[in-house]
Amino acid sequence: MKRFIHTILLASLCALCGNLSAASRPNIIFILADDLGLDGVSCYGSDIHPTPNIDKLAASGTRFETCYAAPLCGPSRCALMSGRYAFRTGGLTNSSWRAGGPGAKSVDEWSIAKVLKQAGYASAQAGKWRQMGETPHDWGFDEYCTDPTAGGWDWENHYEKNGEQISAPGSYNPDVIQKFSLDFIRRHAKGDQPFFLYYAMHLVHKPTLHTPDSRDKKDGPERYQDNIAYMDQQVGELIAELEKLGIRNNTLVLFGGDNGTAFGYPSKIHGRMINGAKASMWEGGSRVPLIASWPGTTPKGKVSQDIVDFSDMLSTFVELGGGKLPEGFKYDSHSIAPQLRGEKGKPREWAYVQLGDQWFVREQGWKMNQSGDLYDMSDAPF
């Protein structure tokens, strides 16, 4: 009888530990702004673009000073989704995924969504997807809502949701995506299953169109600050919804940019111009904002100099979500979960960035490219 009681108690304790472990796994939201460099965010020193909600997110968590994406949308998103460098996946340029090309294919990759699904996560993709090819379903997402695959941008008459083209005359796609994202969060807020939301904003990519808050419907460069302000406002609305639902403390929110600021829009930070812009292999092309906030876990107001790159998100999310990386599969991803918990961890020694046949390796203090040119980075990103 004693042995029986002991067995029951032990089984109950194990079940309780399992439940506690599941409860401690955070929801994960990755917000990816489009063509937003360091100079578009005031907490990174932007002289002319105030972003109060993003700044507040940074104050509540950790801001990474040395994060690298690729210099263009497609390769950045491929590295993010796959956790692997471009020479492994073929995701070298914006068009490399297309039919007949050597680019990344979902059947060959263990993506973030696929691995988190095995760890018990619900998942959704919201916003820009076109540069990845196939559909978010193919890459492991349970549901998705994106802009029309045939073209279009912010002001459109329809959008795509889970493979269905939905008519929405005169709709503003950033609002459509925001509504979908908030609905997904609400539907999963009180469940036992943690969720992963990949929120790929349309803002602030060209063409620079007016927003619903613009003083008139005139489009052009003068609307750029309107776009930044609307993007910042949407980040604030999402955070407010998490707080309203009572899940903010169990949700890791990351905010980043997919590459540097688009040509024609760069501005000064701390009174100086960043060297380079989108599509260049200089710092302004691929050094991007990355902010992580998980209240009660991520240190408040910390600024980290650790080198991070976009491939690192996969291992980080899988570790925090209690998942396992598939055996015998090569990743370049390096988990920063310890840093998000306020620990030192083992920061990567270098990051690798590639666009087409150009590449560079960046370590603390130095950068070397495919030509063997060696750069002193002591004054980076200027």
C-alpha positions as CSV (number, residue, x, y, z in Angstrom):
1,M,0.0,0.0,0.0
2,K,2.8,2.4,0.9
3,R,4.5,1.7,-2.4
4,F,1.3,2.3,-4.2
5,I,0.7,5.6,-2.5
6,H,4.3,6.6,-3.1
7,T,3.9,5.8,-6.8
8,I,0.7,7.8,-7.1
9,L,2.3,10.8,-5.3
10,L,5.4,10.6,-7.6
11,A,3.2,10.5,-10.7
12,S,1.2,13.4,-9.5
13,L,4.3,15.4,-8.7
14,C,5.7,14.7,-12.2
15,A,2.4,15.7,-13.8
16,L,2.5,19.0,-11.8
17,C,6.1,19.7,-12.8
18,G,5.1,19.1,-16.4
19,N,2.2,21.5,-16.1
20,L,4.4,24.1,-14.5
21,S,6.9,23.7,-17.2
22,A,4.2,24.2,-19.9
23,A,2.9,27.2,-18.0
24,S,6.3,28.8,-17.9
25,R,6.8,28.7,-21.6
26,P,6.2,32.2,-23.0
27,N,4.0,33.2,-25.9
28,I,6.3,34.6,-28.5
29,I,5.6,37.5,-30.8
30,F,8.2,38.7,-33.3
31,I,7.3,42.0,-34.9
32,L,9.3,42.7,-38.1
33,A,9.2,46.2,-39.5
34,D,10.0,46.5,-43.2
35,D,13.0,48.7,-44.3
36,L,13.4,50.2,-40.9
37,G,17.1,50.9,-40.0
38,L,18.6,52.2,-36.8
39,D,17.9,55.7,-37.9
40,G,14.2,55.2,-37.9
41,V,14.0,54.5,-34.1
42,S,14.5,57.2,-31.5
43,C,15.9,54.8,-28.8
44,Y,18.7,54.0,-31.2
45,G,19.4,57.7,-31.5
46,S,17.3,58.9,-34.4
47,D,17.4,62.7,-34.5
48,I,14.1,63.2,-36.4
49,H,11.9,60.1,-36.0
50,P,10.2,59.8,-32.6
51,T,9.0,56.3,-31.7
52,P,7.6,56.5,-28.2
53,N,5.9,53.1,-28.1
54,I,9.0,51.2,-29.4
55,D,11.1,53.2,-27.0
56,K,8.8,52.1,-24.1
57,L,9.2,48.5,-25.2
58,A,13.0,49.0,-25.1
59,A,12.8,50.5,-21.6
60,S,10.9,47.4,-20.5
61,G,13.5,45.0,-21.9
62,T,16.8,44.6,-23.6
63,R,18.0,46.5,-26.7
64,F,20.7,44.9,-28.9
65,E,23.1,47.3,-30.5
66,T,24.8,44.9,-32.8
67,C,22.2,42.8,-34.6
68,Y,22.6,41.8,-38.3
69,A,20.1,40.9,-40.9
70,A,20.7,40.6,-44.6
71,P,20.6,43.9,-46.7
72,L,17.4,42.9,-48.5
73,C,13.9,41.6,-47.4
74,G,14.0,38.1,-48.9
75,P,17.4,36.9,-47.6
76,S,16.6,38.3,-44.1
77,R,13.3,36.6,-43.9
78,C,14.8,33.3,-45.1
79,A,17.5,33.4,-42.5
80,L,14.9,34.3,-39.8
81,M,12.5,31.5,-40.8
82,S,15.1,28.8,-41.4
83,G,17.8,29.6,-38.8
84,R,20.4,29.0,-41.5
85,Y,22.7,31.1,-43.6
86,A,22.0,31.8,-47.3
87,F,24.6,29.6,-48.8
88,R,22.9,26.6,-47.1
89,T,19.3,27.4,-48.2
90,G,19.8,29.2,-51.5
91,G,18.0,32.2,-50.1
92,L,20.6,34.6,-51.6
93,T,18.4,37.4,-53.1
94,N,14.8,38.6,-53.2
95,S,14.0,36.3,-56.1
96,S,16.0,33.2,-55.3
97,W,13.1,31.2,-53.9
98,R,11.1,31.4,-57.2
99,A,10.2,28.4,-59.3
100,G,13.2,26.8,-60.9
101,G,15.6,28.7,-58.7
102,P,18.0,27.3,-56.1
103,G,16.3,29.1,-53.3
104,A,15.0,27.9,-50.0
105,K,12.1,25.4,-50.1
106,S,9.9,24.5,-47.2
107,V,10.2,20.8,-47.7
108,D,14.0,21.1,-47.1
109,E,13.8,23.3,-44.0
110,W,12.9,22.8,-40.4
111,S,11.5,26.3,-39.9
112,I,10.6,28.1,-36.6
113,A,6.9,27.3,-37.0
114,K,7.6,23.6,-37.7
115,V,9.8,23.1,-34.7
116,L,7.6,25.1,-32.4
117,K,4.6,23.1,-33.5
118,Q,6.3,20.0,-32.3
119,A,6.8,21.7,-29.0
120,G,3.0,22.3,-28.7
121,Y,2.8,25.9,-30.0
122,A,-0.1,27.4,-32.0
123,S,1.3,29.6,-34.7
124,A,0.2,32.4,-37.1
125,Q,1.9,34.5,-39.8
126,A,0.6,38.0,-40.3
127,G,1.7,40.5,-43.0
128,K,4.3,40.4,-45.7
129,W,5.3,37.0,-46.9
130,R,5.8,37.3,-50.7
131,Q,9.6,37.1,-50.5
132,M,9.6,33.7,-48.9
133,G,7.7,31.8,-51.6
134,E,5.1,29.1,-51.3
135,T,2.6,29.8,-48.4
136,P,3.0,30.2,-44.6
137,H,1.1,26.9,-44.3
138,D,3.9,25.2,-46.3
139,W,6.4,26.6,-43.8
140,G,4.4,25.2,-40.8
141,F,2.1,28.0,-39.7
142,D,-1.4,27.1,-38.6
143,E,-3.0,30.2,-40.0
144,Y,-2.0,33.3,-41.9
145,C,-3.2,36.6,-43.4
146,T,-1.1,38.4,-46.0
147,D,-1.2,41.0,-48.8
148,P,-2.2,39.9,-52.3
149,T,0.6,37.7,-53.8
150,A,0.1,39.3,-57.2
151,G,1.2,42.7,-56.1
152,G,-0.3,45.6,-54.2
153,W,0.8,47.2,-51.0
154,D,-0.9,49.3,-48.3
155,W,-4.1,50.6,-49.8
156,E,-5.7,47.6,-51.5
157,N,-9.1,46.1,-52.3
158,H,-8.4,42.6,-51.1
159,Y,-6.1,40.4,-49.0
160,E,-5.3,36.7,-48.6
161,K,-6.3,34.7,-45.5
162,N,-5.4,31.0,-45.3
163,G,-5.3,30.7,-49.1
164,E,-8.6,32.6,-49.7
165,Q,-8.7,35.9,-51.5
166,I,-11.0,38.2,-49.5
167,S,-12.6,41.3,-51.0
168,A,-12.0,44.4,-48.9
169,P,-12.6,47.5,-51.0
170,G,-10.4,50.5,-49.9
171,S,-8.8,48.6,-47.0
172,Y,-5.5,49.7,-45.5
173,N,-3.5,46.5,-45.3
174,P,-1.5,47.4,-42.1
175,D,-4.9,47.7,-40.4
176,V,-6.1,44.4,-41.8
177,I,-2.9,42.7,-40.5
178,Q,-3.2,44.4,-37.2
179,K,-6.8,43.2,-36.8
180,F,-5.9,39.6,-37.7
181,S,-3.0,39.7,-35.2
182,L,-5.1,41.0,-32.3
183,D,-7.8,38.4,-33.1
184,F,-5.2,35.6,-33.1
185,I,-3.9,36.8,-29.7
186,R,-7.3,37.1,-28.2
187,R,-8.3,33.6,-29.3
188,H,-5.2,32.1,-27.7
189,A,-4.8,34.3,-24.7
190,K,-6.6,32.0,-22.1
191,G,-5.8,28.6,-23.6
192,D,-3.4,26.0,-22.3
193,Q,-1.4,26.2,-25.6
194,P,1.3,28.8,-25.9
195,F,1.4,30.7,-29.2
196,F,3.9,32.1,-31.7
197,L,2.9,35.1,-33.9
198,Y,5.2,36.2,-36.7
199,Y,4.0,39.7,-37.4
200,A,5.7,41.0,-40.6
201,M,4.6,44.6,-41.0
202,H,4.2,46.3,-44.3
203,L,5.4,49.6,-42.8
204,V,7.6,51.4,-43.6
205,H,8.5,50.0,-47.1
206,K,8.1,52.1,-50.2
207,P,5.9,53.3,-52.0
208,T,5.4,55.7,-49.2
209,L,1.7,56.2,-49.0
210,H,-0.6,58.2,-46.7
211,T,-1.9,56.5,-43.6
212,P,-5.4,56.8,-42.1
213,D,-3.9,59.4,-39.7
214,S,-2.3,61.5,-42.4
215,R,-3.6,65.0,-42.7
216,D,-4.4,64.5,-46.4
217,K,-4.2,61.7,-49.0
218,K,-1.1,62.9,-50.7
219,D,1.6,60.2,-51.2
220,G,5.4,60.6,-51.3
221,P,8.5,61.1,-49.2
222,E,6.7,63.6,-47.0
223,R,4.5,60.8,-45.7
224,Y,7.5,58.8,-44.4
225,Q,7.2,60.1,-40.8
226,D,3.5,59.4,-41.0
227,N,4.4,55.8,-41.8
228,I,6.9,55.5,-38.9
229,A,4.3,57.1,-36.5
230,Y,1.6,54.6,-37.6
231,M,3.9,51.7,-37.2
232,D,4.9,52.8,-33.7
233,Q,1.2,53.3,-32.9
234,Q,0.4,49.7,-33.9
235,V,3.2,48.4,-31.7
236,G,1.7,50.3,-28.8
237,E,-1.8,48.9,-29.5
238,L,-0.5,45.4,-29.6
239,I,1.3,45.8,-26.3
240,A,-1.8,47.4,-24.7
241,E,-3.9,44.4,-25.8
242,L,-1.5,42.0,-24.2
243,E,-1.8,43.9,-20.9
244,K,-5.6,44.1,-21.2
245,L,-5.7,40.3,-21.7
246,G,-3.5,39.8,-18.6
247,I,-0.8,37.9,-20.6
248,R,1.9,40.5,-20.9
249,N,4.1,38.9,-18.3
250,N,4.0,35.6,-20.1
251,T,4.7,36.9,-23.5
252,L,8.1,37.6,-25.1
253,V,7.8,40.4,-27.6
254,L,10.6,41.1,-30.0
255,F,10.8,44.0,-32.4
256,G,13.2,44.2,-35.3
257,G,13.9,45.6,-38.8
258,D,14.5,43.3,-41.8
259,N,17.3,45.5,-43.3
260,G,18.6,49.0,-43.3
261,T,16.6,52.1,-44.3
262,A,15.7,52.4,-48.0
263,F,17.7,54.7,-50.3
264,G,16.6,58.3,-50.1
265,Y,15.3,58.0,-46.5
266,P,18.4,57.6,-44.2
267,S,18.8,60.3,-41.5
268,K,21.2,61.0,-38.7
269,I,21.5,59.3,-35.4
270,H,23.3,61.2,-32.6
271,G,24.0,63.9,-35.2
272,R,25.8,61.6,-37.7
273,M,24.9,59.7,-40.8
274,I,25.1,55.9,-40.8
275,N,27.4,54.4,-43.5
276,G,25.3,52.9,-46.2
277,A,21.6,52.0,-46.6
278,K,19.4,49.1,-47.7
279,A,20.9,46.8,-50.4
280,S,24.5,47.8,-49.5
281,M,27.0,45.7,-47.6
282,W,27.9,48.6,-45.3
283,E,26.6,48.8,-41.8
284,G,23.6,50.8,-42.9
285,G,22.5,47.9,-45.1
286,S,22.2,45.1,-42.5
287,R,22.7,46.4,-39.0
288,V,19.2,46.6,-37.6
289,P,17.2,47.3,-34.5
290,L,16.4,44.4,-32.2
291,I,14.5,44.8,-29.0
292,A,13.3,42.0,-26.6
293,S,10.8,42.5,-23.8
294,W,9.5,39.8,-21.4
295,P,8.5,41.5,-18.2
296,G,9.8,39.9,-15.1
297,T,12.4,37.9,-17.1
298,T,14.2,40.2,-19.5
299,P,16.3,42.9,-17.8
300,K,14.8,46.4,-18.0
301,G,16.6,49.1,-19.9
302,K,19.6,47.0,-20.7
303,V,21.7,47.7,-23.8
304,S,23.6,44.6,-25.1
305,Q,26.7,44.8,-27.3
306,D,26.5,41.1,-28.0
307,I,26.6,40.2,-31.7
308,V,23.3,38.7,-32.8
309,D,22.0,37.8,-36.3
310,F,18.6,36.9,-37.6
311,S,19.3,33.1,-37.7
312,D,19.5,33.2,-33.9
313,M,15.8,33.6,-33.4
314,L,15.0,30.0,-34.2
315,S,17.2,28.4,-31.6
316,T,16.2,31.1,-29.1
317,F,12.5,30.5,-29.5
318,V,12.9,26.7,-29.5
319,E,14.9,26.8,-26.3
320,L,12.4,29.1,-24.5
321,G,9.5,27.0,-25.8
322,G,10.9,23.7,-24.5
323,G,11.4,22.2,-28.0
324,K,14.1,20.2,-29.5
325,L,16.1,20.9,-32.7
326,P,16.0,18.0,-35.1
327,E,19.0,15.8,-34.9
328,G,21.4,15.6,-37.8
329,F,20.2,18.9,-39.3
330,K,22.7,21.8,-39.7
331,Y,21.6,25.2,-38.2
332,D,23.6,28.4,-37.9
333,S,21.3,29.6,-35.2
334,H,22.8,30.5,-31.8
335,S,20.4,30.9,-28.9
336,I,20.3,34.2,-27.0
337,A,17.8,32.8,-24.5
338,P,20.3,33.3,-21.6
339,Q,20.7,37.0,-22.4
340,L,16.9,37.3,-22.5
341,R,16.9,35.9,-19.0
342,G,19.5,38.3,-17.8
343,E,22.4,35.8,-17.9
344,K,25.7,36.2,-19.7
345,G,25.2,33.2,-21.9
346,K,27.7,32.4,-24.6
347,P,27.5,35.2,-27.2
348,R,28.4,34.3,-30.7
349,E,32.0,35.3,-31.7
350,W,31.0,36.4,-35.2
351,A,28.0,36.8,-37.6
352,Y,27.8,36.1,-41.3
353,V,25.9,38.2,-43.8
354,Q,25.4,37.3,-47.4
355,L,23.6,38.9,-50.4
356,G,24.1,37.2,-53.7
357,D,27.8,36.5,-54.2
358,Q,28.8,39.2,-51.6
359,W,29.3,38.5,-48.0
360,F,31.1,39.6,-44.8
361,V,32.0,38.2,-41.5
362,R,31.6,40.5,-38.5
363,E,33.3,40.0,-35.1
364,Q,33.8,42.4,-32.2
365,G,35.9,45.2,-33.7
366,W,36.4,43.8,-37.2
367,K,34.7,43.0,-40.5
368,M,36.1,41.1,-43.4
369,N,34.4,40.6,-46.8
370,Q,34.6,38.2,-49.7
371,S,37.5,40.2,-51.3
372,G,39.6,39.8,-48.2
373,D,39.2,43.5,-47.2
374,L,39.5,44.0,-43.5
375,Y,37.7,46.9,-41.8
376,D,38.3,48.4,-38.4
377,M,34.8,48.8,-36.9
378,S,35.6,51.0,-33.9
379,D,33.6,53.8,-35.4
380,A,30.7,51.6,-36.6
381,P,28.0,52.2,-37.7
382,F,29.3,55.5,-39.0
